[in-house]
Amino acid sequence: MISRWINRRDSRLCQCSDVILLMRSLLRQLTSDMDAVDGLSLQKLNAMIFDGRAHIATIWTDDCKTLVGMGMLTIRQHVLRKVAHIDDVVVDEAYRGRGFGKEIVKALIDQARVEGANHIELSTRSHRVVALGLYKSLGFQESETRSLCLHL
């Protein structure tokens, strides 16, 4: 397996429309919001990457034809601290249980440290028991902060 970053420093994968199709295929395994998945485009990916705040960790098969897994790290500077946020961690169903999710999250944690983040936030749905176990095994704790959402 080959690990690669998609970020401002290494954006070669952003130039390939196949990457979008492969990401959409993975994201369909993560969410039921098909409109959001189908709305992912090369332009949106490049906009996220080139503003410098987004880093996408990916794992590929050795021939670089199959996207095995991915996860996204974004960095935000708040008034009092720099916060990293992990989103969209997903491993293809055919490759689950082999430690790829852990490898992705560890890479994202390392990148958050490089970026100078004070802490990392993430959220997961309650039915994603395996993901919750993974995050806890890497030191994440349930927060006292209640997360709220307003759909627009």
CORHU-V778489 format. One line per field, one symbol per residue. phi: phi as a letter, one per 40 degrees, with the letter a starting at -180 (. if undefined). burial: I if it has 9 or more other C-alpha atoms within 8 Angstrom, else O. Layout:
phi: ???
burial: ???
//
This chain:
phi: .bcacbaccbbdcccbccdccccdcccccbbcccccccccbdcccccccccgcbbbcbbbcdcfbbccaaabbbbbccdcabbbbbbfcabddcbcgbgccccccccccccccdcgccabbabacccccccccccccchcbccccccbabcb
burial: OOOOIIIIOOIOOIOIOOIIOIIIOIIIIOOOOOOOIOOIOIOOIIOIIIOIIIIIIIIIIOOOOOIIIIIIIIIOOOOOOIIIIIIIIIIIOOIIOOOIIOOIIIIIIOOIIOOOIIOIOOOOOOOOOOOIOIIIOOOOOOOOOOOOOOOO
//
